[in-house]
Amino acid sequence: MTNKTVQSVRGFVDILPEDVWKWRFIETTAREVFQLYGFEEIRTPVLEKTDLFSRSVGEATDIVGKEMYTFTDRSGDSLSLRPEGTVAVARAYLEHGFAKNRPESSFYYLAPMFRHERPQHGRLRQFHQIGAELFGIPGPEADAEVIALQADLLSRLGLKDFSLVLNSLGCRVCQPQYHQRLVNFLEPLAPQLCPDCRRRIQSNPLRVLDCKEAECQSLLRSQSVPRISESLCLVCQDHFSELQAILKTLELEFILDPFLVRGLDYYTRTAFEIYPGRAGGRSRTDAISAGGRYDELISELGGPSLPAVGFALGIERIILQLPELPPPATKPALALLAVGSSARRLIQKLARELKANGFPARADLKGGSLKAQFHRADRGGAELVIIIGEDEIKDQTVMVRDLKKSEQEKVPAKDIVSYLSNRLK
């Protein structure tokens, strides 16, 4: 029987050491920006009860209907891997008393999400998001705040050229009227739409506008599709108009798109997406960040009626857009080599002392000839090699060799920390 190499699960990828620094750069920058805006970090479980998502995201959505990783555990409970972050944070906000004791709260998270989609460039089955949720403030000022936060974060990451696209989805007062107008418009077009869109006409007509199929998009954009802006109630009109005015004051450019909707049922009023570059020829699958307002979610989860707005940004997609950046500078690696068993014990002791003083020191643990140890040190990227042998033990010194310059000198063992501090500062 042939032993086959075990491979990773399709759509789940390893983040290798040569790429991890990019993730750290994004995560560190995000935390700095969130701190400036007064958001607190929250970490929710990877597993949630399936009902949490089916109640809030919507039974008719692709996420709940097609994409969630759902299973029954040994207790008979239906559990799902978290497909998105907003609902999990809302559940925590409600469960831990924030809705009652501190309704005006703002949280952020950096976390993996899971959806059973067709893997493609920038879209995986385990993907990672940076998200933020601002609870308790009903006005457009909160919408503008989270949009400005995203713009500042993207700028700090080096993504200067991006497009903000806006729409209003209305509220529970004006949405039903628009939904019926949209259904009446779409039904005659049903034979020309994809199977998913034909199904959505009755179950979730807004999602037809968001279809990823080029044929559907082309058909809809060639028709006089009813626009939700024509059905907004006065309160929603005022909210959306004031948001635009605030964004202009903040000098944040935006594009209005009546076809922009969100794929989750809980969104109301403001919806937005951010695309790399200028958004003229964008594809729906190109968005690097998206979000909006969801004023009914907390009450739908059994809590009081409290407004909220948030967004999620895809880390994998941001990495694809990052400008070419050099890896962060690091201190030269130090390799400690030994000749003889006594020296081998000493290099481990010295390596620990150097690490305690902030030097990345690695004692050669394999041993063998000095030539072999030099080869491993060079292959491992060491710039300086510290050698201890019988002569060095006798006169309490160490030999320091510069592999690049092929120079070496003896240094008193007791002075090695100060010597390296002066040399590497």
Secondary structure as GFF3:
##gff-version 3
##sequence-region A 1 425
A	DSSP	alpha_helix	17	37	.	.	.	ID=ss1
A	DSSP	beta_strand	40	41	.	.	.	ID=ss2
A	DSSP	beta_strand	47	49	.	.	.	ID=ss3
A	DSSP	alpha_helix	50	56	.	.	.	ID=ss4
A	DSSP	alpha_helix	62	62	.	.	.	ID=ss5
A	DSSP	pi_helix	63	67	.	.	.	ID=ss6
A	DSSP	beta_strand	70	72	.	.	.	ID=ss7
A	DSSP	beta_strand	78	81	.	.	.	ID=ss8
A	DSSP	alpha_helix	86	95	.	.	.	ID=ss9
A	DSSP	alpha_helix	98	101	.	.	.	ID=ss10
A	DSSP	beta_strand	106	114	.	.	.	ID=ss11
A	DSSP	beta_strand	126	135	.	.	.	ID=ss12
A	DSSP	alpha_helix	140	156	.	.	.	ID=ss13
A	DSSP	beta_strand	162	168	.	.	.	ID=ss14
A	DSSP	alpha_helix	175	186	.	.	.	ID=ss15
A	DSSP	three_ten_helix	187	192	.	.	.	ID=ss16
A	DSSP	alpha_helix	195	203	.	.	.	ID=ss17
A	DSSP	three_ten_helix	205	210	.	.	.	ID=ss18
A	DSSP	alpha_helix	214	221	.	.	.	ID=ss19
A	DSSP	three_ten_helix	228	230	.	.	.	ID=ss20
A	DSSP	alpha_helix	234	249	.	.	.	ID=ss21
A	DSSP	beta_strand	255	256	.	.	.	ID=ss22
A	DSSP	beta_strand	268	276	.	.	.	ID=ss23
A	DSSP	three_ten_helix	284	286	.	.	.	ID=ss24
A	DSSP	beta_strand	289	293	.	.	.	ID=ss25
A	DSSP	alpha_helix	297	300	.	.	.	ID=ss26
A	DSSP	beta_strand	308	314	.	.	.	ID=ss27
A	DSSP	alpha_helix	315	321	.	.	.	ID=ss28
A	DSSP	beta_strand	333	338	.	.	.	ID=ss29
A	DSSP	alpha_helix	341	356	.	.	.	ID=ss30
A	DSSP	beta_strand	361	363	.	.	.	ID=ss31
A	DSSP	alpha_helix	370	379	.	.	.	ID=ss32
A	DSSP	beta_strand	382	388	.	.	.	ID=ss33
A	DSSP	alpha_helix	390	395	.	.	.	ID=ss34
A	DSSP	beta_strand	397	402	.	.	.	ID=ss35
A	DSSP	beta_strand	407	412	.	.	.	ID=ss36
A	DSSP	three_ten_helix	413	415	.	.	.	ID=ss37
A	DSSP	alpha_helix	416	424	.	.	.	ID=ss38
###
